[in-house]
């Protein structure tokens, strides 16, 4: 029997054309705003998260339960898939990957393969798209998994936040924790290293930080396969960064998109990030 591979991901993936266009199934995380619990990507927006953060409403996030992944996997098999590749938010940042792994154990050996994207937003989304493209072309389960991991290995994520406070509250500061002791006037540039948030550079002003972000991204993006700029409540900043990257990388398509609610909780308003997939 010919393999038919379905691709699953979680709601922190940013996909340029949306999940329907990519042909993937999404398992959502949850956002907790005060006493309200909302489903990421369904009944909460990034704007609502920004408003809650600014009003100092307690805001947090939670991973999907293993049973939610199991239901998604079962749905794929019921729809005719023989195997599943599930590509998830960085395991170092969330228990989402662990939930998917636990759910995979409910199925036969090798039926479900779970990939740690070591990233989020389009860093996750680009790996998902690679997997979906391979699956659509009739690739084997191992080849679909390999398509995703190959993109993960070539992806570089860098980002700027107005403050580390939101990352600190969520316990996601990682090896960038040393920056918490620095002066409030210092604007941090951060990067993802093996799925963890790590300090990159300390810059004195937001303008200089963004200029440096453009410079580093342009250097990494020469001949890039894919480039994305993300923001939270900072569209004009993101468009400025994208415009400079398009000038520096004329051969690249530079996508621009706002971060979703879950990632917005942890990065806060004003965040700007860039993702580059090297060839």
C-alpha positions in Angstrom: 0.0 0.0 0.0 1.3 3.5 -0.9 2.0 5.7 2.1 -0.1 8.7 2.6 1.4 11.1 5.1 -0.6 13.8 6.9 1.1 16.8 8.6 0.0 18.2 11.9 1.3 21.2 13.8 0.2 23.5 16.6 -1.3 27.0 16.7 2.0 28.8 17.2 3.0 28.0 13.6 2.8 31.0 11.3 1.9 29.9 7.7 1.9 32.5 5.0 -1.2 31.2 3.3 -2.9 29.8 6.4 -3.3 26.1 7.5 -6.0 25.3 5.0 -3.8 26.3 2.1 -0.9 24.2 3.5 -3.2 21.2 4.0 -2.2 20.7 7.6 -4.2 20.1 10.8 -3.7 22.4 13.7 -3.8 21.5 17.4 -4.4 24.7 19.4 -2.7 25.9 22.6 -4.7 27.9 25.2 -4.5 31.5 26.3 -5.6 32.5 29.8 -6.7 36.2 30.2 -7.7 36.7 33.8 -10.6 34.3 34.4 -11.2 33.6 30.7 -9.6 30.7 28.8 -9.5 31.1 25.1 -8.4 28.8 22.2 -5.4 30.1 20.3 -6.3 31.0 16.7 -10.1 30.4 17.4 -11.5 32.9 19.9 -8.7 35.2 20.9 -6.7 37.8 19.0 -3.3 39.3 19.3 -5.0 42.6 19.9 -6.8 41.2 22.9 -3.6 39.9 24.3 -1.9 43.3 23.9 -4.8 45.1 25.6 -4.7 42.6 28.5 -0.9 43.0 28.9 -1.2 46.8 28.9 -4.0 46.7 31.5 -1.8 44.3 33.6 -4.4 41.6 33.5 -2.9 38.2 34.5 -2.1 36.5 31.2 -0.6 33.0 30.6 -0.6 30.1 28.2 -0.9 26.4 28.3 -0.2 23.5 26.0 -2.7 21.1 24.4 -3.4 17.9 26.3 -2.0 14.7 24.8 -5.7 13.6 24.2 -6.1 16.6 21.8 -3.1 15.5 19.7 -4.4 11.9 19.8 -7.8 13.1 18.5 -6.1 15.0 15.7 -3.9 12.0 14.8 -6.9 9.7 14.8 -8.8 12.2 12.6 -5.9 12.1 10.0 -6.0 8.3 9.9 -9.7 8.3 9.6 -9.4 10.6 6.6 -7.2 8.1 4.9 -3.6 8.9 6.0 -1.4 5.9 6.8 1.3 7.9 8.7 1.6 11.3 10.4 4.4 13.8 10.8 3.7 16.3 13.6 5.9 19.3 13.7 5.8 21.3 17.0 6.8 24.4 18.8 10.3 24.2 20.4 10.4 21.6 23.1 12.6 23.8 25.2 9.9 26.5 25.3 6.7 24.5 25.8 5.4 21.1 26.8 3.5 21.0 23.4 6.1 18.7 21.8 5.9 16.4 24.9 2.1 16.2 24.6 2.5 15.2 20.9 5.0 12.5 21.8 2.8 11.1 24.5 -0.1 11.0 22.1 2.0 9.3 19.4 2.5 6.3 21.8 -1.2 5.5 21.4 -0.6 4.4 17.8 1.5 1.7 16.2 5.3 2.0 16.1 6.3 4.6 13.4 2.8 5.6 12.6 3.3 9.1 14.1 6.7 10.9 13.9 7.1 14.0 16.0 9.6 16.8 15.1 10.9 19.5 17.4 11.1 22.6 15.3 13.4 24.3 17.9 11.5 27.5 17.0 8.1 29.1 16.7 6.1 31.3 14.3 7.5 31.0 10.8 10.5 29.1 12.1 8.0 26.4 12.8 5.8 27.3 9.9 8.5 26.9 7.2 9.4 23.5 8.5 5.7 22.6 8.4 5.4 23.8 4.8 8.4 21.7 3.8 6.8 18.6 5.4 3.5 19.3 3.7 5.2 19.8 0.3 7.0 16.6 0.6 3.8 14.8 1.7 1.9 16.2 -1.2 4.6 15.0 -3.6 4.1 11.4 -2.3 7.2 11.2 -0.1 7.6 8.4 2.5 7.1 9.2 6.2 10.8 9.3 6.8 11.3 11.7 3.8 8.5 14.0 5.1 10.1 14.0 8.5 13.5 14.7 6.9 12.1 17.6 4.9 11.0 19.2 8.1 14.2 18.6 10.0 16.3 19.8 7.1 14.6 23.2 7.3 14.9 23.3 11.1 18.7 22.8 10.7 18.9 25.7 8.3 16.7 28.2 10.2 18.0 31.2 12.1 15.7 33.3 14.4 16.6 36.7 15.9 14.4 39.1 17.6 14.1 42.3 19.6 11.8 43.0 22.5 11.0 46.3 24.2 11.4 44.6 27.6 12.4 41.2 28.9 9.6 41.4 31.5 7.1 39.2 29.6 9.7 36.5 28.9 10.7 36.6 32.6 7.1 36.2 33.7 6.6 33.2 31.5 9.9 31.6 32.5 11.1 31.6 28.9 14.2 33.8 29.3 16.5 30.8 29.1 20.2 31.7 28.7 19.3 35.3 28.2 18.6 35.6 31.9 21.8 37.5 32.5 20.3 40.4 30.6 17.7 40.9 33.3 20.3 42.5 35.5 21.2 45.1 33.0 20.1 48.7 32.9 16.5 49.3 31.7 18.0 51.6 29.0 19.6 48.6 27.3 17.5 47.1 24.5 18.2 43.3 24.1 18.7 41.5 20.8 17.9 37.8 21.3 18.3 34.6 19.2 17.1 31.0 19.2 19.8 28.5 19.9 18.8 24.8 19.9 15.2 25.9 20.8 16.2 28.1 23.7 16.2 31.9 23.9 19.8 33.2 24.1 21.3 36.7 24.4 22.7 38.0 21.2 23.7 41.6 21.8 22.9 44.6 24.0 22.1 47.8 22.2 21.4 51.2 23.7 18.3 52.3 21.8 15.4 50.6 20.0 16.4 52.3 16.7 19.9 51.0 16.9 18.6 47.5 18.0 16.4 47.3 14.9 19.1 48.5 12.6 21.4 45.8 14.0 18.7 43.2 13.6 18.4 44.2 9.9 22.1 44.0 9.5 22.4 40.6 11.1 19.4 39.2 9.2 20.7 40.5 5.9 24.1 38.9 6.4 22.5 35.6 7.3 19.9 35.8 4.5 22.2 36.0 1.5 20.6 33.5 -1.0 18.0 32.7 1.6 15.2 30.2 0.8 12.7 32.0 3.0 12.6 35.2 5.1 9.9 36.4 7.5 9.5 39.4 9.8 7.1 39.1 12.7 5.8 41.7 15.2 3.3 42.3 17.9 1.4 45.6 17.8 4.3 47.1 15.8 3.2 46.9 12.2 5.0 50.0 11.0 8.3 48.9 12.6 7.9 45.5 11.0 7.2 47.0 7.6 10.3 49.2 7.9 12.4 46.2 8.7 10.9 44.2 5.8 11.5 47.1 3.4 15.2 47.3 4.4 15.5 43.5 4.1 13.9 43.5 0.6 16.5 46.1 -0.5 19.3 44.1 1.0 18.0 40.7 -0.2 16.4 41.4 -3.6 16.1 37.8 -4.6 14.2 36.8 -1.4 10.5 36.9 -0.7 10.1 38.6 2.6 6.9 37.8 4.4 5.5 40.0 7.2 3.0 38.8 9.8 1.8 39.5 13.3 2.6 37.0 16.1 -0.3 35.0 17.3 -1.8 35.3 20.8 0.3 32.6 22.5 3.6 34.0 21.4 2.4 37.5 22.0 1.9 36.7 25.7 5.6 35.9 26.1 7.2 38.6 23.9 5.0 41.6 24.6 4.0 44.6 22.5 6.7 46.1 20.3 8.5 42.8 19.6 10.1 42.4 16.2 11.6 39.1 15.0 13.2 37.8 11.8 13.4 34.3 10.5 15.8 33.1 7.8 15.9 29.7 6.2 19.3 29.3 4.5 19.7 27.3 1.4 
